[in-house]
Amino acid sequence: MSPGNRKLPATRRVLGGWRILLICMLIGVAPAEADVSKEYQLKAAFLYNFAKFVEWPASGFATPESPLVIGVFRANPFGDELEKAVKGRKINGHPIVVSQVSSVAAARQTQILFVGASQNAKLGELKGALQGTPVLTVGESEEFARQGGMVTFTLQNDSLRFAINKDPAQKAGLKISSQLLKLALNSGRTTP
């Protein structure tokens, strides 16, 4: 068996799960509720943390006190977990708010936009509408990554991970911290 095909020992898989649990505890994510999966609780925590490691241009906000808006495009798999993850928090003086985004035009009013896999049919339209805007796009499908999404969640060895596509982020005027790039699956390299 080649080194790339080896399964991680059970202890490594468990440690990966413990690291994620520890991160969630440190940022105050509550235990799972019956109607929201652990996967989406973790994704909510990641979205908040992405906001801490991305720098938006001044033009990304109407005023220096404007909220940092995390938008969820159409279908909301988070329930109220995303609101809980960001409640009462600020980043660089910007209070964080969560917004349900029902149209492509409204997506331009966010700083972070989560696009669930169920919205793949709208990816081309979203890509065109967001071109040249400082919106960090986050998704969860291979199609999202192929269409130029910036951050893509993936499950790997029963752990939630993410890949970063730097080119579209840079073109949008976003600066992603080297600390976040180090944590990405692709270590900051551009995805095809």
C-alpha positions as CSV (number, residue, x, y, z in Angstrom):
1,M,0.0,0.0,0.0
2,S,1.4,3.4,-1.0
3,P,1.9,6.1,1.8
4,G,-0.8,8.2,0.3
5,N,-3.4,5.4,0.5
6,R,-2.7,4.4,4.2
7,K,-5.6,4.8,6.6
8,L,-4.9,6.8,9.7
9,P,-4.7,4.8,12.8
10,A,-7.9,5.0,15.0
11,T,-6.0,7.0,17.5
12,R,-5.1,9.7,14.9
13,R,-8.7,9.9,13.7
14,V,-9.9,10.3,17.3
15,L,-7.3,13.0,18.0
16,G,-8.5,14.9,14.9
17,G,-12.0,14.8,16.3
18,W,-10.8,15.9,19.7
19,R,-8.9,18.9,18.1
20,I,-12.1,20.0,16.4
21,L,-14.1,19.5,19.7
22,L,-11.5,21.6,21.5
23,I,-11.7,24.4,18.9
24,C,-15.5,24.4,19.3
25,M,-15.2,24.6,23.1
26,L,-12.7,27.4,22.9
27,I,-15.0,29.5,20.7
28,G,-18.1,28.7,22.6
29,V,-20.1,26.4,20.3
30,A,-22.8,24.6,22.2
31,P,-23.3,20.8,22.0
32,A,-25.4,19.5,19.1
33,E,-29.1,20.0,19.0
34,A,-31.3,17.3,17.5
35,D,-32.2,19.3,14.4
36,V,-28.7,20.4,13.4
37,S,-26.0,18.0,12.6
38,K,-22.5,18.2,14.2
39,E,-21.2,18.8,10.7
40,Y,-23.1,22.1,10.4
41,Q,-22.3,23.1,14.0
42,L,-18.6,22.7,13.0
43,K,-19.1,24.6,9.8
44,A,-20.7,27.4,11.7
45,A,-17.7,27.6,14.0
46,F,-15.3,27.5,11.0
47,L,-17.3,30.4,9.3
48,Y,-16.8,32.6,12.4
49,N,-13.1,31.7,12.5
50,F,-12.6,32.3,8.8
51,A,-13.8,35.9,9.5
52,K,-10.9,36.3,12.0
53,F,-8.3,35.3,9.4
54,V,-9.4,37.3,6.4
55,E,-8.8,41.0,5.8
56,W,-11.3,42.9,3.6
57,P,-10.5,46.1,1.8
58,A,-12.0,49.3,3.3
59,S,-14.5,49.3,0.3
60,G,-15.9,46.0,1.6
61,F,-17.8,47.9,4.3
62,A,-20.1,51.0,4.1
63,T,-18.5,52.5,7.2
64,P,-15.8,51.4,9.7
65,E,-18.6,50.4,12.1
66,S,-20.7,48.5,9.6
67,P,-21.4,44.9,10.5
68,L,-19.5,42.0,9.0
69,V,-22.3,40.0,7.4
70,I,-22.1,36.2,7.1
71,G,-24.8,35.3,4.5
72,V,-26.4,31.9,4.0
73,F,-27.6,31.6,0.4
74,R,-31.1,30.3,0.3
75,A,-31.3,27.0,2.1
76,N,-30.1,27.3,5.7
77,P,-28.7,24.0,7.0
78,F,-27.4,25.7,10.2
79,G,-30.7,26.3,12.0
80,D,-29.7,28.9,14.7
81,E,-26.2,27.5,15.2
82,L,-24.5,30.1,13.1
83,E,-26.2,32.9,15.0
84,K,-25.1,31.3,18.3
85,A,-21.5,31.0,17.1
86,V,-21.3,34.8,16.4
87,K,-23.7,36.2,19.0
88,G,-22.2,39.3,20.7
89,R,-18.8,39.0,18.8
90,K,-16.9,41.6,16.9
91,I,-14.0,41.4,14.5
92,N,-11.9,44.5,14.0
93,G,-14.7,46.7,15.4
94,H,-17.3,45.1,13.1
95,P,-20.2,43.4,14.9
96,I,-21.0,40.1,13.2
97,V,-24.5,39.4,11.9
98,V,-26.0,36.5,10.1
99,S,-28.3,37.1,7.1
100,Q,-30.5,34.8,5.1
101,V,-29.7,35.7,1.5
102,S,-32.5,34.9,-0.9
103,S,-31.3,36.5,-4.1
104,V,-28.1,36.7,-6.1
105,A,-28.2,40.5,-5.9
106,A,-28.4,40.4,-2.1
107,A,-25.3,38.2,-2.0
108,R,-23.3,41.3,-2.9
109,Q,-24.2,42.8,0.5
110,T,-22.3,40.2,2.5
111,Q,-18.6,39.8,3.5
112,I,-18.8,36.0,3.7
113,L,-21.3,33.9,1.7
114,F,-22.0,30.3,2.5
115,V,-23.4,28.4,-0.5
116,G,-24.7,24.9,0.3
117,A,-24.4,22.0,-2.1
118,S,-28.2,22.2,-2.8
119,Q,-27.6,25.5,-4.6
120,N,-25.1,24.3,-7.2
121,A,-27.5,25.3,-10.0
122,K,-27.0,29.0,-9.0
123,L,-23.2,28.9,-8.9
124,G,-22.7,30.4,-12.4
125,E,-25.1,33.2,-11.7
126,L,-23.5,33.9,-8.2
127,K,-20.0,33.9,-9.7
128,G,-21.0,36.5,-12.3
129,A,-22.8,38.7,-9.7
130,L,-20.0,38.6,-7.2
131,Q,-17.2,39.2,-9.7
132,G,-15.0,42.1,-8.4
133,T,-16.7,42.3,-5.0
134,P,-14.9,41.6,-1.7
135,V,-17.1,38.6,-0.7
136,L,-15.4,35.5,0.7
137,T,-17.4,32.6,-0.9
138,V,-17.5,29.3,1.1
139,G,-19.1,26.1,-0.2
140,E,-19.2,22.4,0.3
141,S,-19.2,20.8,-3.1
142,E,-16.7,19.8,-5.8
143,E,-18.7,21.9,-8.3
144,F,-18.4,24.9,-6.0
145,A,-14.6,24.5,-6.1
146,R,-14.5,24.0,-9.9
147,Q,-16.6,27.2,-10.3
148,G,-14.0,29.3,-8.5
149,G,-15.3,29.2,-4.9
150,M,-12.7,30.5,-2.4
151,V,-13.1,28.1,0.5
152,T,-14.5,24.6,0.1
153,F,-15.4,22.3,3.0
154,T,-14.7,18.6,2.6
155,L,-15.0,15.5,4.8
156,Q,-11.7,13.6,5.0
157,N,-11.2,10.6,7.2
158,D,-14.4,11.5,9.1
159,S,-13.0,15.0,9.8
160,L,-14.2,18.3,8.5
161,R,-11.5,20.0,6.5
162,F,-11.3,22.8,4.0
163,A,-9.4,23.8,0.9
164,I,-8.6,27.4,-0.1
165,N,-8.5,28.7,-3.7
166,K,-6.3,31.8,-3.3
167,D,-6.7,33.3,-6.9
168,P,-10.3,34.3,-6.7
169,A,-9.8,35.6,-3.2
170,Q,-6.9,37.8,-4.3
171,K,-8.9,39.0,-7.3
172,A,-11.7,40.1,-4.9
173,G,-9.2,42.1,-2.8
174,L,-9.3,39.7,0.1
175,K,-6.1,38.9,2.1
176,I,-6.1,35.5,3.7
177,S,-3.9,35.0,6.7
178,S,-0.9,32.7,6.3
179,Q,-2.1,31.0,9.5
180,L,-5.4,30.0,7.8
181,L,-3.6,29.0,4.6
182,K,-1.4,26.6,6.7
183,L,-4.5,24.8,8.0
184,A,-6.0,24.3,4.6
185,L,-5.7,20.9,2.9
186,N,-3.9,22.4,-0.1
187,S,-1.6,24.6,2.1
188,G,-2.7,27.7,0.2
189,R,-2.0,26.4,-3.3
190,T,-4.5,27.4,-5.9
191,T,-7.0,24.6,-6.8
192,P,-7.6,23.8,-10.5
